[in-house]
Amino acid sequence: MKPSPEAVAWGKRQASKSPRWTDAKWNEIGTILGLTLAEEASDDQAKAETSAVVESWRDAA
């Protein structure tokens, strides 16, 4: 079931009113929570990491 056009318009209006978090804010929250926020990986890097994870799982089995 798709939302009505009025509901979509309302959602867009609400989203435009919401504050946007900057990279500095995300980093501040990450620091507070003790997290390291990763930067977006390139496709090659993501494939290499995925391959390494799959191999480690295979070795563990």
Summary of the structure (lengths in Angstrom):
residues: 61
radius of gyration: 19.6
end to end distance: 42.7
largest distance: 53.3
contacts: 91
relative contact order: 0.06
helix: 69%
strand: 0%
